[in-house]
């Protein structure tokens, strides 16, 4: 074999070796790249960074409690309004629209605790059939009522209990439980009082 052929054969082998190496290198590079890509695909992403902001302060201060005479007065007024007395000389609560004093034989009409009419003379029920004592509400009004039980006219009747009413009647004879008023007083009570109004009767 000639030297030229040997050199050519060696050179060819070297070229083939070099090409094989190049291919292997290229393959290796591709493999490394693929591995890197796969690793990138399968790599667990880093946990997100969480920042925590402290919540606003929930401390609250109690409101200042200052007391003065005006606030004390208004509080007292609110709690005692329903029990305060009406005008001087009237024995009923300020919430009553009509007040009857059986012992004094007097009656008044009131508005917000102030006298708007009266006192007027009355005649209450007889001892055996007394006028009931307590706080009541007007239930009905009948201008020209006629009692079947007593077969008697009872004009300007304002009922505040079953069978018990303000009405025109004798001021010298006891009633059977009703409140007798003069003609003028009964007309005023009839025109002033309405259903639901409070009637207070005291002894």
ChimeraX attribute file (.defattr): number of C-alpha atoms within 10 A of each C-alpha:
attribute: neighborCount
match mode: 1-to-1
recipient: residues
	/A:1	5
	/A:2	7
	/A:3	8
	/A:4	9
	/A:5	10
	/A:6	11
	/A:7	11
	/A:8	12
	/A:9	12
	/A:10	12
	/A:11	12
	/A:12	12
	/A:13	12
	/A:14	12
	/A:15	12
	/A:16	12
	/A:17	12
	/A:18	13
	/A:19	12
	/A:20	12
	/A:21	13
	/A:22	12
	/A:23	12
	/A:24	13
	/A:25	13
	/A:26	12
	/A:27	12
	/A:28	13
	/A:29	12
	/A:30	12
	/A:31	13
	/A:32	12
	/A:33	12
	/A:34	12
	/A:35	12
	/A:36	13
	/A:37	12
	/A:38	11
	/A:39	11
	/A:40	11
	/A:41	10
	/A:42	9
	/A:43	10
	/A:44	8
	/A:45	8
	/A:46	6
	/A:47	6
	/A:48	6
	/A:49	6
	/A:50	6
	/A:51	6
	/A:52	6
	/A:53	6
	/A:54	6
	/A:55	6
	/A:56	6
	/A:57	6
	/A:58	6
	/A:59	6
	/A:60	6
	/A:61	6
	/A:62	6
	/A:63	6
	/A:64	6
	/A:65	6
	/A:66	6
	/A:67	8
	/A:68	8
	/A:69	7
	/A:70	9
	/A:71	11
	/A:72	10
	/A:73	10
	/A:74	11
	/A:75	10
	/A:76	11
	/A:77	12
	/A:78	9
	/A:79	10
	/A:80	11
	/A:81	13
	/A:82	12
	/A:83	11
	/A:84	14
	/A:85	18
	/A:86	20
	/A:87	15
	/A:88	10
	/A:89	9
	/A:90	21
	/A:91	17
	/A:92	26
	/A:93	23
	/A:94	22
	/A:95	22
	/A:96	25
	/A:97	26
	/A:98	30
	/A:99	27
	/A:100	27
	/A:101	21
	/A:102	20
	/A:103	9
	/A:104	12
	/A:105	16
	/A:106	19
	/A:107	25
	/A:108	23
	/A:109	22
	/A:110	26
	/A:111	14
	/A:112	13
	/A:113	21
	/A:114	18
	/A:115	20
	/A:116	14
	/A:117	16
	/A:118	15
	/A:119	18
	/A:120	16
	/A:121	19
	/A:122	27
	/A:123	24
	/A:124	27
	/A:125	19
	/A:126	14
	/A:127	11
	/A:128	8
	/A:129	13
	/A:130	15
	/A:131	22
	/A:132	18
	/A:133	13
	/A:134	11
	/A:135	16
	/A:136	18
	/A:137	18
	/A:138	20
	/A:139	16
	/A:140	16
	/A:141	20
	/A:142	15
	/A:143	14
	/A:144	12
	/A:145	15
	/A:146	14
	/A:147	12
	/A:148	8
	/A:149	7
	/A:150	9
	/A:151	8
	/A:152	10
	/A:153	15
	/A:154	21
	/A:155	20
	/A:156	26
	/A:157	26
	/A:158	28
	/A:159	23
	/A:160	23
	/A:161	15
	/A:162	8
	/A:163	11
	/A:164	18
	/A:165	23
	/A:166	26
	/A:167	30
	/A:168	24
	/A:169	22
	/A:170	15
	/A:171	16
	/A:172	9
	/A:173	12
	/A:174	19
	/A:175	20
	/A:176	18
	/A:177	20
	/A:178	28
	/A:179	30
	/A:180	27
	/A:181	25
	/A:182	17
	/A:183	14
	/A:184	12
	/A:185	23
	/A:186	24
	/A:187	19
	/A:188	15
	/A:189	22
	/A:190	21
	/A:191	13
	/A:192	15
	/A:193	19
	/A:194	16
	/A:195	13
	/A:196	13
	/A:197	17
	/A:198	21
	/A:199	24
	/A:200	23
	/A:201	20
	/A:202	16
	/A:203	13
